[in-house]
């Protein structure tokens, strides 16, 4: 089974692309969903996260405060490394199990931080990058999430650079246009991946 790693910077259109592959009947294994699963109430990972900042609770009423955690991670690289050491191995293990259970010619493995996450690239055979100019990412973050321009730039600075992601790419969808254009690009790659999976 061919494993396609789907990645891209924040607000590049990864979720829309993944949803379109899903609409075409392709199993989509999503790192964000895996992260929610491994930090479910009562999980060992949640207990470890709760112990990181006793004075600044990351866990409220038994659930991870994702919005607060996200804000802290962008501001504190040391904390980000601690959180990644707790979560990344568990997320990868969870996703490997999902990949093993999938039954399809190919699967989409959606990993937003593929360029940053050590070990994640070993889970995939090809990398598809959803790409767009950084100024468009900033514009989308301001519109979608209510970020300030400075806040949007800080988020981008905390992620791998556009150049780093593109160096990993076997395939690229340039997503500066309409949703219809994105759907057409996904449909074209869907046909290609079906053909490639027949060869593997």
BELBEL-V70633 format. One record per backbone hydrogen bond with DSSP energy under -0.5 kcal/mol. NH is the residue of the N-H (numbers start at 1). CO is the residue of the C=O. If there is no record, write none. Layout:
nh=NH co=CO
nh=NH co=CO
This chain:
nh=2 co=105
nh=4 co=2
nh=4 co=107
nh=5 co=3
nh=5 co=126
nh=6 co=4
nh=6 co=109
nh=7 co=5
nh=7 co=128
nh=8 co=112
nh=9 co=130
nh=12 co=9
nh=17 co=13
nh=18 co=14
nh=19 co=15
nh=20 co=16
nh=21 co=17
nh=22 co=18
nh=23 co=19
nh=24 co=20
nh=25 co=22
nh=26 co=21
nh=27 co=106
nh=29 co=27
nh=29 co=108
nh=30 co=28
nh=31 co=110
nh=34 co=30
nh=35 co=31
nh=36 co=32
nh=37 co=33
nh=38 co=34
nh=39 co=35
nh=40 co=37
nh=43 co=40
nh=47 co=43
nh=48 co=44
nh=49 co=45
nh=50 co=46
nh=51 co=47
nh=52 co=48
nh=52 co=49
nh=53 co=49
nh=54 co=51
nh=56 co=53
nh=60 co=58
nh=60 co=63
nh=63 co=60
nh=65 co=58
nh=66 co=64
nh=69 co=65
nh=70 co=66
nh=71 co=67
nh=72 co=68
nh=73 co=69
nh=74 co=70
nh=75 co=71
nh=76 co=72
nh=80 co=76
nh=81 co=77
nh=82 co=78
nh=83 co=79
nh=84 co=80
nh=85 co=81
nh=86 co=82
nh=87 co=83
nh=88 co=84
nh=91 co=87
nh=92 co=88
nh=93 co=89
nh=94 co=90
nh=95 co=91
nh=96 co=92
nh=97 co=93
nh=98 co=94
nh=99 co=95
nh=100 co=96
nh=101 co=97
nh=102 co=98
nh=102 co=99
nh=107 co=2
nh=108 co=27
nh=109 co=4
nh=109 co=107
nh=110 co=29
nh=110 co=108
nh=111 co=6
nh=111 co=109
nh=114 co=111
nh=116 co=113
nh=117 co=113
nh=118 co=116
nh=120 co=117
nh=121 co=117
nh=122 co=119
nh=123 co=120
nh=124 co=121
nh=125 co=3
nh=126 co=3
nh=128 co=5
nh=129 co=127
nh=129 co=171
nh=130 co=7
nh=130 co=128
nh=131 co=129
nh=131 co=173
nh=136 co=133
nh=137 co=133
nh=138 co=134
nh=139 co=135
nh=140 co=136
nh=141 co=137
nh=142 co=138
nh=143 co=139
nh=144 co=140
nh=145 co=141
nh=146 co=142
nh=147 co=141
nh=152 co=148
nh=153 co=149
nh=154 co=150
nh=155 co=151
nh=156 co=152
nh=157 co=153
nh=158 co=154
nh=159 co=155
nh=159 co=156
nh=165 co=161
nh=166 co=162
nh=167 co=163
nh=168 co=164
nh=168 co=165
nh=169 co=165
nh=169 co=166
nh=170 co=127
nh=171 co=127
nh=173 co=129
nh=174 co=172
nh=175 co=131
nh=175 co=173
nh=176 co=174
nh=182 co=178
nh=183 co=179
nh=184 co=180
nh=185 co=181
nh=186 co=182
nh=187 co=183
nh=188 co=184
nh=189 co=185
nh=190 co=186
nh=191 co=187
nh=192 co=188
nh=193 co=189
nh=194 co=190
nh=195 co=191
nh=196 co=192
nh=197 co=193
nh=198 co=194
nh=199 co=195
nh=199 co=196
nh=200 co=196
